[in-house]
Amino acid sequence: MNKLWIYFLFLTLSPALLFAQGDSVTIKGKITSSVTDPAAKLSVSFIDYQGKRIGFAAPIHDGLFEIKIPKQTQIVDATLRTIGKDPNASALRQAMRYPLNIFISEDDILINANAEELDLAQVKGGKENNEYNDLRQSTAGFVKQKNTLYSPILQGKISPESTEGKIILEQLSQLGKKEIALQKKFIENHPTSYVSLFLLYRMKSSYTSEDYK
């Protein structure tokens, strides 16, 4: 009887064991955050190639996290977000924390980030993440300048209709053009990359139908 129960348990648990050992991708790394509002969790969400929305979350202990998710036979782009300890944190603060996009396939992923600038994280793991990381780091300076400039408008300290606000919006526009130029250059240099396909979808307003052709 004992042998039968052991065999039954093996059959029941083996799929989970297989998932943990061979059919999963590990996303891990370090997240630094402020002492006053530390990041408590990291969430990962994506739509798989069958159209199903999937989400995972893991606690952040001493700045470290690790999440195991199923391997994807086709590349999918996923969104990472940090979740603070305070569930009543203001919508403004959450809006100022931009998410990070990564690409999930069959490679483990390593992330080193600041919770306040998750979208500027250093990411390694797989061809797509390595390519996109290089691109994001090349545009990081523009992104930081835009975030700094836009902050007083987002916080309501400066009206976008004021003279000062209009100057800021023009500066944001110029920085945005520089960022887009680097992204377009990446697409030209990587015509077969999944990252280029991802960017083309995100940059719909930056291309005409003739550009797409």
C-alpha positions as CSV (number, residue, x, y, z in Angstrom):
1,M,0.0,0.0,0.0
2,N,2.8,2.4,0.9
3,K,4.5,1.7,-2.4
4,L,1.2,2.4,-4.3
5,W,0.8,5.7,-2.4
6,I,4.4,6.7,-3.2
7,Y,3.8,5.9,-6.9
8,F,0.5,7.9,-6.9
9,L,2.2,10.9,-5.3
10,F,5.0,10.7,-7.9
11,L,2.5,10.8,-10.7
12,T,0.7,13.7,-9.1
13,L,3.8,15.8,-8.3
14,S,6.0,15.0,-11.3
15,P,4.5,17.7,-13.6
16,A,5.3,20.4,-11.0
17,L,8.7,19.0,-10.5
18,L,9.3,18.9,-14.3
19,F,8.1,22.5,-14.5
20,A,10.5,23.6,-11.8
21,Q,13.5,21.8,-13.1
22,G,13.3,21.9,-16.9
23,D,10.3,23.7,-18.3
24,S,10.7,27.0,-16.5
25,V,12.5,30.3,-17.0
26,T,14.0,32.1,-14.0
27,I,13.8,35.8,-13.7
28,K,15.8,37.1,-10.9
29,G,17.9,40.1,-9.8
30,K,18.2,43.1,-7.5
31,I,15.8,46.0,-7.0
32,T,16.9,49.0,-5.0
33,S,14.3,51.3,-3.7
34,S,13.8,54.2,-1.2
35,V,13.7,53.5,2.5
36,T,10.4,55.4,2.8
37,D,8.6,53.5,0.1
38,P,10.4,50.2,-0.6
39,A,9.3,47.9,-3.3
40,A,7.7,44.9,-1.7
41,K,6.8,42.8,-4.8
42,L,7.6,42.4,-8.5
43,S,4.9,41.4,-10.9
44,V,5.3,39.9,-14.4
45,S,2.4,39.8,-16.9
46,F,2.2,38.8,-20.6
47,I,-0.1,37.3,-23.2
48,D,1.2,34.0,-24.5
49,Y,1.1,32.9,-28.1
50,Q,-2.3,31.3,-27.5
51,G,-3.7,34.6,-26.5
52,K,-4.0,33.8,-22.8
53,R,-3.1,36.5,-20.2
54,I,-0.6,35.2,-17.6
55,G,0.6,36.8,-14.5
56,F,3.2,36.0,-11.8
57,A,4.4,37.9,-8.7
58,A,7.2,37.4,-6.2
59,P,8.2,39.1,-3.0
60,I,11.3,41.3,-2.8
61,H,13.5,40.4,0.2
62,D,16.5,42.7,1.0
63,G,16.3,44.0,-2.6
64,L,16.4,40.5,-4.1
65,F,13.7,38.6,-6.1
66,E,13.3,35.4,-8.1
67,I,10.3,34.3,-10.2
68,K,9.9,31.1,-12.1
69,I,7.6,31.1,-15.1
70,P,6.9,28.6,-17.9
71,K,9.2,28.6,-20.9
72,Q,7.6,30.0,-24.0
73,T,8.0,28.2,-27.3
74,Q,7.5,31.5,-29.1
75,I,8.9,34.8,-27.9
76,V,6.5,37.0,-25.9
77,D,7.0,40.5,-24.6
78,A,6.2,40.9,-20.9
79,T,5.7,43.8,-18.5
80,L,7.3,44.1,-15.1
81,R,6.1,46.4,-12.4
82,T,7.1,47.0,-8.8
83,I,4.5,47.0,-6.0
84,G,5.1,49.0,-2.9
85,K,4.3,48.1,0.7
86,D,1.6,50.8,0.9
87,P,-1.5,49.6,-1.0
88,N,-2.9,53.1,-0.7
89,A,0.0,54.8,-2.5
90,S,-1.1,57.7,-4.6
91,A,-2.0,57.1,-8.3
92,L,0.5,59.9,-9.2
93,R,3.4,58.0,-7.6
94,Q,2.4,54.8,-9.4
95,A,2.1,56.7,-12.7
96,M,5.6,58.0,-12.3
97,R,7.0,54.5,-11.9
98,Y,7.2,53.3,-15.5
99,P,7.2,49.5,-16.1
100,L,9.9,47.5,-17.7
101,N,9.4,45.5,-20.9
102,I,11.4,42.2,-21.3
103,F,11.2,39.3,-23.7
104,I,10.5,35.8,-22.5
105,S,11.5,32.6,-24.4
106,E,13.8,29.9,-23.1
107,D,16.6,31.9,-21.5
108,D,16.9,32.9,-17.8
109,I,16.9,36.6,-17.2
110,L,18.9,38.7,-14.9
111,I,17.8,42.2,-13.8
112,N,19.5,45.0,-11.9
113,A,17.2,48.0,-11.4
114,N,16.0,50.9,-9.3
115,A,12.4,50.8,-8.4
116,E,12.0,54.5,-9.3
117,E,13.5,53.9,-12.8
118,L,12.5,50.3,-13.6
119,D,12.3,51.0,-17.3
120,L,16.0,51.9,-17.3
121,A,17.1,48.6,-15.7
122,Q,20.1,46.6,-16.8
123,V,18.8,43.3,-18.3
124,K,20.6,40.3,-19.5
125,G,19.3,37.0,-20.9
126,G,18.7,35.9,-24.4
127,K,19.3,37.7,-27.7
128,E,16.2,39.9,-27.6
129,N,16.8,41.2,-24.0
130,N,20.4,41.9,-24.7
131,E,19.6,43.8,-27.9
132,Y,16.8,45.8,-26.2
133,N,19.0,46.5,-23.2
134,D,21.7,48.1,-25.4
135,L,19.0,50.2,-27.1
136,R,17.4,51.3,-23.8
137,Q,20.8,52.3,-22.3
138,S,21.6,54.3,-25.4
139,T,18.4,56.3,-24.9
140,A,18.5,56.4,-21.1
141,G,19.9,59.9,-21.0
142,F,16.9,61.3,-23.0
143,V,14.4,59.3,-20.9
144,K,15.9,60.7,-17.6
145,Q,15.8,64.3,-19.0
146,K,12.2,63.8,-20.1
147,N,11.1,62.4,-16.7
148,T,12.8,65.3,-14.9
149,L,11.2,67.9,-17.2
150,Y,7.7,66.4,-17.1
151,S,7.6,65.8,-13.3
152,P,6.4,69.4,-12.3
153,I,3.7,69.2,-15.0
154,L,2.6,65.7,-13.9
155,Q,2.5,66.9,-10.3
156,G,0.4,70.0,-11.2
157,K,3.1,72.5,-10.2
158,I,3.3,73.9,-13.7
159,S,0.4,74.2,-16.2
160,P,1.1,72.9,-19.7
161,E,-0.8,76.0,-20.9
162,S,1.6,78.4,-19.2
163,T,4.6,79.9,-21.0
164,E,7.0,77.8,-18.8
165,G,4.8,74.7,-19.5
166,K,4.9,75.3,-23.3
167,I,8.7,75.6,-23.2
168,I,8.9,72.3,-21.3
169,L,6.6,70.6,-23.8
170,E,8.8,71.8,-26.7
171,Q,11.9,70.5,-24.9
172,L,10.1,67.2,-24.3
173,S,9.3,67.0,-28.0
174,Q,12.9,67.6,-29.1
175,L,14.1,64.9,-26.6
176,G,11.4,62.5,-27.9
177,K,12.5,63.0,-31.5
178,K,16.1,62.1,-30.5
179,E,14.9,59.0,-28.8
180,I,12.7,58.0,-31.7
181,A,15.6,58.5,-34.1
182,L,17.8,56.0,-32.2
183,Q,14.9,53.5,-32.1
184,K,14.4,53.9,-35.9
185,K,18.1,53.4,-36.4
186,F,17.9,50.2,-34.4
187,I,15.0,48.9,-36.5
188,E,17.0,49.6,-39.7
189,N,20.0,47.8,-38.3
190,H,18.0,44.8,-36.9
191,P,15.4,44.0,-39.6
192,T,14.9,40.4,-38.4
193,S,14.8,41.1,-34.7
194,Y,11.7,40.5,-32.6
195,V,12.6,43.7,-30.8
196,S,12.2,45.6,-34.0
197,L,8.7,44.2,-34.5
198,F,7.9,45.2,-30.9
199,L,9.1,48.7,-31.5
200,L,7.2,49.1,-34.8
201,Y,4.0,48.2,-32.9
202,R,4.8,50.8,-30.1
203,M,5.8,53.5,-32.6
204,K,2.7,53.4,-34.8
205,S,2.3,57.2,-34.6
206,S,5.9,57.7,-35.7
207,Y,5.4,56.0,-39.1
208,T,3.2,56.5,-42.1
209,S,1.7,53.7,-44.0
210,E,4.4,54.2,-46.7
211,D,7.1,54.0,-44.0
212,Y,5.7,50.6,-43.0
213,K,5.9,49.4,-46.5
